[in-house]
Amino acid sequence: MNHPLAWALRRLVVAPAVIGLTVVLWVTLPVWLLVAAALAPVLPGRWRALRLLWVVILYLTFESLLLAVLLGLWVASGFGWRIRSPYFAGIHYDLVQGTLLVFFREARRVLALRIRTDGPHPARVPERPVLVMCRHAGPGDSFILMYALLHWYHREPRVVLKNTLAWDPAIDVILRRIPARFISPNPEAGEDLESQIAALATDLDDNDAFVIFPEGGNFTAGRRDKAIARLRKLGLERMAVRAEEMTHVLAPRPGGVLAALEAAPDADVLVVAHTGLDHLVTVSDLWRSLPMDKQITMRWWEVSRAEIPEDRDARIDWLYGWWERVDDWIEDNRVTPVE
């Protein structure tokens, strides 16, 4: 939902505030560098404050530059007249890919963050539409997935995201111009999310990738317990028992996945799991773990359309089976946090 008041706050308050904060940080940068350097000897890790400061400034700078470029594209499109045309959509995808490429290279260098991938080589994935089902856990996993799809797999993602991410000004503007949907994991009565998801997954091109996070939110122990309780409340005892046996993922919500499979009958499926940052849940977790100096491992599985059952109940069982496989893989590859 795009409530007019929320839209006004994001565009008229949050976006200018981000640009203003960026300008202030650059103008006062010498002061912040002195403060961060002074904190370095008393904080654990190698130059923790300086490294974090640089990543924050880098992120805000890219955010502000993107907003300026997006405004220019809006003017160039005839003040929004052709902004959603295929031509301008291609420009937006190129803009996102270039931004993620530069930002991730710098962030990985500064934070000593490594990304290792296992699974099908991009060149071996057939040129046909794909539905990407990704595990949701840890900070920035959506950005890492978009980076991988755009840069490695040369796909144009159509992504379903939580509506809270719309409060990031650049994300809000870009994803309202290319095929995407902001949804609430807990929709209001009468809100037909499955129809919205089906519409987004319809008419995929050979280089498109429809992206969905079946869990509906980042994994936490509390959310896992609530998801299991919700299944029992709905009388789905068998699914609740299976969810209890999965200790690293939330029980998948099948509605969106089923709608996407129905809307894209020719699409194959890519299942994506990752581990390395999933134990970082709170702000204090993030602070204790900076600088990162860590490795993120991503596992990709390619599932051909012929392997996906046609019956609705069989598809739900198939989805749970894959999430059980993802859970097992995380157990074998997860990183134990150091206290």
N, C-alpha and C positions, 0 to 999 in steps of 0.2 A: 504494500500500500504506500502511496506517495501523498501523504496528508499535506494540504497547502501550507499549514503553519510550520510543519517540519521542513518542508521544502524551502520556505522563506528563511528559516533559521540557518539551514545548511548553506544556502547560496549567499545570503546577505549578511550573516554574522560569522559563521565558522570559516568560510573561505577567506574573507578579508582578514580575519584574525590570524589565520595560518600565514598569510603573506606578510602581515605586520610583524609577527613573531620571528619569521625568517630574517627580515630586514634588521630587527633589533639584535638578533644573535650575531649577524655578520658585523654590524657596527660595533658591538661590544665584544667581539671575538677575543681581543687581547686579554681582557679581564677574565673571560671564561677559561682561556688557556692557562693563565696564571693560577686560577683556583684549582683547575684539574691537575696541574703539575704539582701543586702544593699537597693535594690529597693523595698523590701517587704513593709516597712512602708509607702511609698509614693504612692503605687499603690492600687487601690480598690480590694476587694476580699481577700480571705485567701491564702497567699503565692502564688500569681498568677505567678510570674516569676519563682519560684522554681519548681512549678508543671509543667509549660509549658516546662522548661528546661529538666526535667526528661523525659517527653513524647517524646521530640525531640531526646534526646540521645538514648532512648529505641528504637525508630523507626529506627534511623540510624544504631544502633548496630544490630538489626534483619536484616536490609537490607544487611549489610556487611557480616554477618554470612551466610545468604542465598546465596549470590553470591559465597562465598567460597564453600559451600556444593554443589551448582549447578555445579560449575566447577569440583568438585570431581565426581559427577554423570556423567558428560559428559565424563570424562576420563574412568570411570568404564563401561560405555556403549560401549566401543570400540571407543573412541574419536568421539562420536556422532552417531555411526553406528546403535545402537539399542535404542537411546534416546527416540523415539516416540513409542516404543513397549508398549503393555498393561502392562507389568511388571514394566517398568520404569514410565509409566503414573501413576500407582498406588502409587509408591513411591513419586512422585511429589504431588499427592493429599494429601497423609499422611503428607508430609512436610508442605504444605500450612495449613492444618487443625491444626497441632500442633503449628505452628507459630501464627496463628490467635488466637488460644485458649489462649496461654500464653500472647500475646500482649494485647488482649482485657481484660483479667482479670486484668492485671496491669494498663492499661489505665483507666478502669472503676473505679478501686480503687483510683488512684491518682486524677482523674478528678471528682470523685463522680458522675459518669454517670450511670444511671439506664436504662435498656431496658425491657419494658413490651410488651408482645405479646398477641394478641387476634386472635382466629381462630382455625382451626382444629389442634388437637394434632398430633405431628409427628407420633405416633403409629397408628393413624387412617387413615393416607394417604396411599392409596393402593400402593403396590409394582409394579408400572408400570411407564413408562416415563412420565415426566411432563414438560410443558412449563410454565416458570415463567415470568410473565409480571409485572415489578416493576415501581413504580413512581420514578422519578429522581429529587432529591432536597436535598441540604444541603451537608456539608462536610462528606466524608467517608461513604456515604450510600451504595456504592458498596461493601466496605469491610464488613460492618455490614451484608449485605445480604449474602455474601459468608460465613461468620462465621455462620449464622443461617442455611444455607443449608447444610454445611459440618458437623457442630457440633450437631444441633438439628434434622435435617431431614435425616442425613446420606446419602446425595446425592453427586454425582460427577458432579459439574456444568460444562456446556459448555456455555461460556459467550460471548456476543457481547458487546464490549467496544469501547469508543471513542479512536481514534488513539493517542490523546495527552497523554493518560495514559501509552503509550509505553515508554515515557521518564523516567519513574520510572524503574531503571535497573532490579530489581528483578522481577517485574511484567512482563516486556518485555521478559525476559528469560523464565520464567515459562510458560507464556501463548503462547509461540511459541513451547512449547513441549507437551502441552495437547490440546485437542480440544477447540479452541477459535478463535475469529476474532477481530482484530482491524479495525474499519471502521471510515470513515469521515462522520459526520452528513450532510455535504454538498458535496456529491461526484462529481468528475470531470465528464465531458461528456464522455459517453462510459463505465463508471465504473458500472458494474452490481452487485450491493450490494445484491439484492434479491437472486441471484444465490449463492453467498457466504453464505448467511444466510441459504438458503435451504440445502446446502451441510453440514453445521454444524449441522443442526437439523435432518439429515438423520441417520437412524440406531441407534436410542437411545436405551440404555439398560434399564432394570427395575429400576436401581438405578441412572439413569442419570437425570439431570435437565437442560434443555436448558433455558438460562436466556437472556432476552432482555428488554431494557428500551425504550418503544415505543415513548416517547417524544423526544428522540435523544439528550437530554442535560438537565442540571439542570434548574429548573424553576427560571426565573426572570420576572419581569413585562415587561422589554424590549423584551425579547424573546417571551413572550406571544403575545405582539402586533405584532411582526414580523410574528409569526406563523399564526395569524388571517389574516394579510395582504397577506401572501403567498397563503392562501386558496382562498381569493377573487381574487387574480391575476390569479389563475388557473380556476376561474369560479365556484368554489365550495361554493356557497353562503350559502346553507343550513348547510354545515359543519362549515362554518365561524360563523354563528349565534349560533350554538351549542357551538363552542369554546369560544365565547364571554360570554356565560352564565357560563363557568367554570372559577373561579377566582383564584384557587390555583394550577392548573396544566396546562401544555401546551397541545394543541391539539395533540392527538396521531398520529403518522405517520404509516399508516396501512401496507405499503409495506412489511416490515420485518416480522410483525406478520402474515400476510397472507401467506408469503413464508414458515414460520416455521410450521404453521398449515397444510399446504399442504404436507410438507415433513415428518411430523410426525403424520400420520392419526390416530394412536392409543393412542396418548398422551392426558392426561387430562391437565387442566390449573390451575395454582395457580396465583391469582392476589394479589399483595403486595402493601400496602400503608404504609407510616410512617410519623410521625410528631414529632417535638421536636427540630430539628436542621435546619429546612428548612428556617428559617428567617435569618440564617447566610450565607450571600452572599459574602461580601467583606472581605478582611484581617482585616480591622478595626472592622467589626462585630465580627469576631472570637476573636480578642484581647479583645474587651469590654465584651465578654461573658465568658472569661476564668477567674478563673476556672469554669468549666461547671456547676456542681451541678444541673444537669437537668435530665429529664426523656425522653427517646425516646419511643414512642408507635408505635408498628408495628401491622398492621391488615392484616391477611391472609384470602383469600376466596378461597375455592376449587370449581372448575367448572368442572363437568363431561363432557366427550366428547359429550354425547347425547344432552347437552344443547347448543352446538355450531352449528349454522346454516351452511349449506353446500354452499349456494350461496355467491359469492364474495361480492356483495353489502350488503347482509344481515349480512355478517361477519363484514364489516366496521361499520355498524349500531350497531352491537353487541359490538364492541370494544369501540365505542363512548359512548354507554350506560354504560359500565363498568367504563370508565374514569369519567363520570358524577357521578357515584356512589362513586368513589374514592374522587372526589372533595367535595361531600356532607359530606363524612366521615371526611375529613380534616377540613372542616368548623366546625364540631361538636367537634373535638378533638384537634385543633391546640392550640399552646401555644402563647400567646400574649407577644412579647418581652418587657422587662422592660427597659425604657430609663434611 
